[in-house]
Amino acid sequence: MVDDPKWELAILATVQGFYEKLLQEYLGGEAPVPAGLETISLQSGEDIQATLTRLHRWLRLLDLAITPAMLRRSLTPETDAEIAEAILRYFVRNRDMTEANRDKTDLVATFLYRHPRVPGQWERSGVGLDGSVPLAPFEIALLEILGDAEVPPPSEEHLELLRQFDRMQGDAAKFRDLNALLDSGIIVKVRELKQLFDATFYHPSVLATIAPYNTGFGQRFDELFLSTAKEIKLFARDLEEQGGTILGNVDGIDVTVDHVAALQESELLRIDYGSALEKFRRVSRLRRTLQENPPVRKPAASTTSKVVPIRVLDLQAMRATVTPQQISSEEGRLGKVEESVRTFVRVADTRFRHVVPMRYFNLILTPAEVTAFCGDEKGQDERVGRAILRAVTVVARMTTEVEEARRTQNSPSLWRLHADSLVTLLEIERSVQENVKRLLASLEGNAGAADALNESLHKLRDCAALVQRALGAGSKASGAGSTR
């Protein structure tokens, strides 16, 4: 312990204030504080040793009431770094060997690493005067914060354990799928490693190694979990639009669209991995179930062939007034759609990646289109791949805008916005057609590439015709048909 009792009292008083504020949120009011331990009493400075004894006992009781999950929720970017440092000093000096106290210490150290006092503070590096690489800035900071704590230094065995964290952080960064990450057992293995440090866990060198690992792993885990949850919700929305309610069966329980609607991703990510692990596994298993038996909607063509024009427009006049700004704006949207489809195709199960869930429909891809989105140009002319990507992306945007127009038919101003987008897309489709015609002329002798391109082109032509019917243009429209 520190020699200066006033310094120790200041640390404990800071921790008590933080604890009291934390408990107020859960109790809906102020927590009762023993007589003599109120803030005003602690400032009186009378009989410090007796006060310290009582305050230690009171904080141990509060420790039993405050779980790691509660502490995780209370540490926000707005939390004062000095308060977090005081809490870390308190945990390290106590060196309580329970799992809960170790987890709390882990959380606070990681919080300090994620929220440095100065942005980029931990990224600085240099070389010592003797030519050696100095300690990492975060480890130096922890040595200063915890310099008066009596913690046993890491043994050679402990140092070997620390070396494993860099390797495991690299392994975690390679995962592209939540199922694979959870099945790898890396979360359980890391928890077991942390237990092996015993009291040395509280040493600055150990905490300075674990905090960066926690940060890197946590970011990757959150990305994969949020991506999985988004995909599940897309499946649920698709099924609900078809009138369905049951998405799949996980562990003998039917999962409904209401269950998915109630999924609060941000809330799950705010509790500790230990207690939430089984919930994460359920979400992961549901995604796997949906990949194996996706609630596939009928292709857009079968549902949109019944499109009835909402208003009849002078399509020729509208196409003549499309501006470069409109084209540029639409190009930005097309780029986002292309990247979204590419991301899904690359991470989805190979058996189902040809069925891409869009907002209102499932985009069905041909084998050549899947190859193009995977970026695998082996055996496929790069120009053909790019042309296929372009055709499919325009089809996706057109189909989405037709559905948006249908849904806003009772709002003339909103409908007109979607109509303008469709007209712009028809102009882009015309340029795609012209480019493909030139490309096909250069593919003599490459029947496979020409067939793949023509298949995508056929879908684009059908979609352009659908757009014309939706806009009420009928046979009077020029543009897409005139270029064939």
N, C-alpha and C positions, 0 to 999 in steps of 0.2 A: 504493500500500500504506500501511498505518498506520505511524506513526512509532514506536510503542511495540512493540518485538519481543515483550515478555512478553504483551501483549494478543493479538498475532497467534498466538503459541504456544498460548495458551489456546483460541483459536478452532479451530486445527488439531487440537489434542489432543481437543477435543469431537467434531469430525467423525470423527477416527480411531476413537474409542471407539464411536461410533454405527455406523460401517462394520464394525468387528470383530464387534459383536453381530449385525449383519445377516447377515454371512457365516457366522457360527456356525450359524445356522438352515439354511443351504443346504449347508454342509460336514459337518454333523453333529458338529462339534467346534470347538475353537479354531483360528483362522487363525494361521499362524506369523508373528510380528512380527520385523522386523530388529532385531538387537542395538543397543541404545542408544535405541530408539524405544518401549520398553515404558513403561507409565504411570509406573512408579516412576522410570525414567530421565528422563522429561520433567519430573518435579517437582524434579529436582536443581538445575536452573538453570545448569548449566555449559555454556559456549560456545553460547549461544542461537542465534547466527547460523548456525553449522554445523548445529545441530539442525534449524533451520527449513529449510535447504536440503535436508537428507535427508528431512525430513517431507513437504515439498512433492513431492519425487520419489516417495515411497512412496504418497502419496494419489493422485497421477496414475495410478499403477499400479492402485490399488484402484478408481479411477473407471472404468477399462476393464473391470473385472470386474463392476461393479454397473450393471445396466440400469435404465432408468426404471420398468419393470414391478416390479422388485425393490424399488425405492424406494417406489413407490406402496403395495405391500403392507406395508411396514415402518412407514409413517406411519399411526398409528392415533389415535383420540381420546385414548388414554392417553399419547401421546408428549409429552414436556415441551416447552413452547413455546420455552424458552431453547435447547434442542438444535436445534429447527427453525430458529430465528433464526440460530444459528451456522452451520448448513449453508447457509442462504441467503447469509450474508455470504461464505462460502467460494466458492460458485458465482459470485457477482457479482464478487468480486475477481479471480477467475481469468479471467472473461469468455471462456471457451473457446467458440469459435464453432461447434462441432460440434452437430448436431441433438440428439444424446443429452444433452449438457450443457444445452442450451436447454430441453429437455423436463423435465429434472430441476429446473431453476430454476423453471419453470412450475408443477410439481407442489408444490414447497415453498411458493411464494408463495400458491398456492390453498389449501393446507392451513392456512396461518396465517389466511387470510380465513375459512375454514369453521369454525375453532376458535379464536375470540378468547379472550384471557385472561379477559375479563369478558363474559358473555352479553349480546348486543345492543350491544357496544362500537362496532361499525362503523355502527350505524344512527343514531347521534346526529347531529344537524345544528344549525346555528345561523347567525348572521350576524356578520361581522367588524365591528370598531369603525368602519370607514370605510363601512359599509353594504354591502360586497361579500360575496358568498358565499364562505366559507373553503374550504380544501382538505378533501376527504373524510377522515374520521378514519383510514381504513386507509392512505391515502397519507401522512398525517402520520406514522403509525407506521413505515412503510417508510423515510421520509426519516430518521427517528431511527436505525433499524436499520442503514441503508446509508449514513449520512452521511459516512463516511470513505472510501467507494469512489469511484474516479475513473471515472465513466461519462459519456459524451457526452450532453448534453441533447437532447430530441426536437426535430427541425426542424419547419418548418411542414408539410412533407410527412408527417412522422410523426404530427403532431397530427391531420391529416386522416384518416390511417389509424385512429387511436384512436377517432375519432368514429363509425366504422363498427361498432364493437363494440356500442354501445347499440342500434343499429338491428337488428343481427343477433340480439341477445339477444331483442328483441321478436318477431322473425320465428320464432325457435326455439320460443318459448312458444306460438305459434299452432298448431303441428303437433299433430294428434290421432292420428297413425298413424305407426308406425315406418318403413313403406315410404316414405311421403312424405318423412319427415325424411332418410332415407338417400339417396333419389333427388334431393333438393334440392342435394346437393353442398356443403352448408354446412360440414361437417367438413373437407373438403379445402381449401375456400376460406380458412377460419380459419388452418389450418396454413401456407398460402402467405402470408397476411398477416403472421403472426408472423415469418416468415423475412425479410420486407422491412425489419424494424427493424434488422437487423445488430446491432452492439454496443449500440445504444440500447435494445435489448430489455431490458437489465439495469437500465435507469433506473427509479427508484421510481414515477414517473408512469405509465410503460408497464405495469409489473407491477400497479399499483393499479387499472388499467383492465381488464386481462386476467383477473385473479383473480375478480372478481365475475361476469364473463361465463362463465368456466369453471364456476363454482358453479351459476349459473342454468341453463346448458345441460346440465350434468351431471345435475341433478335431473330435468329434463324427459326427457332421454334414458333415464335409469334407469326412470322411470315407464312410458314407452312400451315399452321392451324387456321389462320384467317383465310387463306386460299381454299382450304378444305371446306370450311364453313360456308364460304361464298358459293362454292360449287354445289353443296348440298341444298342451299337455299334456291339456287337456280333450278335444280331438279324439282324441288317442292313447288315452285311457282309454275313450272311447266305442267306438273300433274294437276295442280289446283285449277288451272285454266281449262283442263280437259274434264273437270268434274270429279277427279279422283281425290282420295283422302289418305290412303295408306302408301307410304313410300317403300317400306321394306320391313324385314323382321330382323331384329338384333337381339341376341341372347333370349330368343323365345318371346320377345315383346314386339308387337306391331308399332312401328314409328309412323306417326301421322304428320300431315302438313302443319297441324297445330303445334305439335311438339317442336318442329323445326322453327316455326314462327316465334316460339318462346325461347329459342336459343340465344343467350346473351353472351356473345363472344368476349366482349370487353370485361364482363364480370368474371368469366372463367379464367381469363389471363391475369386477373388481379389476385387470385388466391395461389398459395404455394403449390408447386408441382406434385409434392407428395400426396396431399389430400385430393388434388384434382386429377391425378393420373388416370384413375378409372373412368372419369367422365371424358377425358381426352380420348381414351381408348374406345369408348362407345361411339364418339363422333367419327373416329377413324374407321371403325368397323362398319358404320352406316355408309360412309363414302364407298368402302369396298363393295358393300352389297349393291349400292346404286350403280357402280361401274359394271358389276356382273349382270345386273338386271335393270338397265336404265328404263325409266318410264318414257319411252320414245314417242314423240308426237308424230303425226303424219307429216310428210314433207309439205313445205309451204305451198307448192303448186296445187296440191289436192284440196287445200282449204281456200286458197285465194282465187281459184278459177271462177268462183261465183261472185267475184267482186262486181258490185254495181256502181257505176259512176255517181258520185255525190253531187258534183257540179260539172257542167260542160265548160271547158276553157278553150281559148284560142291558143293552142299549144305552139303553133308556129311562131306567133308573135312573142310569146313568153320566152321561147328558146332564143330568139333573136336578141333579147335584151339581157341575157345572162352576162354578168360582169366578171372580170378577172378576179375580183375580190370574192365573189360567190364561189368560183372554182377553187380558189386558194383555201377558203374556209372548209369546203367539202373535202379537199385533199387531206386536211388535218384530221377530219373524222375518219376518213378511209384508212389513214395510217394507224389510228388507234384500234380500229376493228381488225386490221391485218395482224397487228401485234397481239391482240387478245386471242384471236384464233390460233396463231402460231404457238402461243404459250400453252393453250389447252392441249393442242395436238401433241406437243413435245412431252408433256408430263402425264397424259392420260394413258390408261391401259391400252396396249396395242390392239386389243380386240374391239375396242369401242371408240377409238379416237377419231373415227370417221363420222361420228355423231356429235356435233359441237353444239352445246346448249347456248342458244342466244336468248335475248330477252323475251321474245314472243313465239319462238319457233326453234326447231332443231335444224341446224345447217348440215345437210348430208353431203359428204365429200367423196369424190371418186378416189381410187387408189393413187392416181397420178397427182391429184390435188393434195392428198395426205403427204406424199413424197415431197411436193413443193414446199409445204408448210413446215416440214421437218428440216428443210434446208439440205436435204441429201440430193446433191446434183449428180451423183454417180449414175451414169446411163441416161441422164436427162439433160438436154441442152439448157444452159442457164437462161437463155432468152425465153425458151418455152416455159421454164419454171416461173420466171417473173410475170410472163403474160397470163399464166394460169392463176397466180396469186391475185393479180389485178382483177381478173374476171370474177373470181369467187368473192373478193372483197366488195366489188360493186353490187353483186347479187345480194350479198348480206345486207348492205346499206339500203338498197332499194326495197327489199322485203320488209325491213324494219320500218322504213318511212311509210310504206303503204299501210301497214298495220296502225302506225301512229295516226295517219290521216283518217283511217276508218274510225278510230276511237275518239277523234275530236270533231266528228262530222257535225255535232250540234253547236260547235263554237267556230263560227266563220273565220275569226281572226287567227286562231290557232291552226285551223285546217289549212289556211292559206300559207302559213309558214312551212308546213310539211309539203304542200304542193310546190312551193318554190324550190325546196330541197330536191324534190323528185325531178323537177325540170332541169335543175343543175346536174343531177345524176344522169339524166338522159344525154346531156351534152358530153359528159365524161364517157358515157357508154359508147357514144359515137366515135370518140377518139380511140377507145379501146378496140372497137371493131376495125377501124382503119389500120391500126398497128398490127392487129392479128392477121389481116389480109396480106400485109407486106411480109410478115413473118412466115405465113403458110407458103408463100411463093418461093421462099428460100429453103424450104424443107423438102424439096424433091429428093426422093430416095430414103427419106426417114419417115416411113409410114407410121411407126409407133408414136413418134412425137406429134405428128400431124393429127392422129386419131385422138390422142389425149387432149390436145388443144381444142379440137373441134367439139369434143364432148363438153368441155367447160363453156365454150362459145355458144353451144346450143342452149345451155341453161341460162346464159346471159341474155340471149335473144328472147327466150320465153319470158324472162323477168321484165325485160323492157316492154314487151307487149302487154304484160300485166299492168305496168305503170300507166301506159297509155289508156287502158280501159278504166283504171281507177280515176284518172283525170278527166275521163269522159271524152277523150280525143278521138277514139274510134279510128276509122279508116282515113280520116282527114289528116292525121298527124304525119309529119314528115320526120326524117331523122334516122332512127334506128333501122327502119325498114328500107330506106333508100340506099343504105350502104351495103346491103347484102348482095 
